[in-house]
Amino acid sequence: MKALTLKNKNQSNATIVPNDFIDHYMVKASGEFVKVYLILLRYINDPCARLTISTIADCLNDTERDILRAFNFWEKAGLLHLERDADDKIISIEMETTIPIPDLSTVTPDSDSDSEDQSRDIQNTIPMDSFKAQKEIKSLLFIAEQYLAKTLTKTDIETITYFYDGLGFSADLVEYLIEYCVENGHKSMRYIQTVALSWADKNITTVEDAKMTAMTYNKSCYAVLKAFGIHGRSPAPAEVAYINKWTGEYGFAMDIILEACGRTISATHQPSFEYTDGILANWDKKQVRSLADVERLDLAFQTSKKAKKASSAKKTITKANNFQSRDYDMDSLEEQLLNSN
């Protein structure tokens, strides 16, 4: 009998997904990241494809920032390599032909112990009957290790689990939290926890809310730097603390903060966060909540100043009027002078 020849009419129109990707990476990555990876697989062998970050974002109904997050994630996972130009813009993507399989057998004894502790910590924190929660936590820990570029400690695991279970953050929000902090140069879990608690206080429950808050925060910081004439750098931690104090503790709107910055420059001829803080602290004590309130204080100050000036002038005139001049009889004095001679 002749051998059968099998023909696949769809072969040229198919995308091959490696099993190792499905087995070791797909289940641990967010759905959005997986979709980006599949899009890259779809067009990697298409010589006619004109793929851009913008077209991928439009195709997946995501933002370009979301696409870049996915690129960075898969590069850190070792599944692709990004080539950038002098302006740090991505110009090409090289996907690995062989999917690297995570080798858990090569970890040190301490890491093995940490891994066992990790499993126990997850089980103790999240109910065992919550399969979805268990799966999402494990995925988050994997993602966190990629972003932080280290093996998580027991404390790290407890903290990330707290974001999910204690603060009630969704898995996507926890993931964005870690990514946001790392992108801003902060890999400290203490710093990440501070941001998380701040988001919880502001009732941030979605990635969209967090992005909006981050955008507003960045605008606030750079608006203050611009008002001070500072360009080409990010705000220092101490400066950020002042800005957080003005917007958070004092609750001032940006127009009031910028007004205080302008008055600082006029008074000191140089940027001074401490001087501005003094102005805003005084305004906070006097219940200033709008520029109209500032104008009211200015008017009251000018009125008081004029009143003090008028009072001072009146006292001077009164003192002069109270001076008792002496009456002299000039003829009598002249006669006495002649007789004395």
Buried (B, 14 or more C-beta within 10 A) or exposed (E): EEEEEEEEEEEEEEEEBBEBBEEBBBEBBBEBBBBBBBBBBBBBEEEEEEBEBEBBBEBBEBEEEBBBBBBBBBBBBEBBEBEEEEEEEBEEBEEBEEBEEEEEEEEEEEEEEBBEBBEEBBEEBBEEEEEEBBBBBBBBBBBBBBBBEEBBEEEBBBBBBBBBBEBEBBBBBBBBBBBBBBBEEBBEBEBBBEBBEBBBEEEBBEBEBBBEBBEEBEEBBBBBBEBBEEEEEEBEEEBBEBBBBBBEEBEBEBEBBBBBBEBBBEEEEEBBBEBBBEBBBEBBEEEBBEEEBBEEBEEEEEEEEEEEEEEEEEEEEEEEEEEEEEEEEEEEEEEEEEEEE
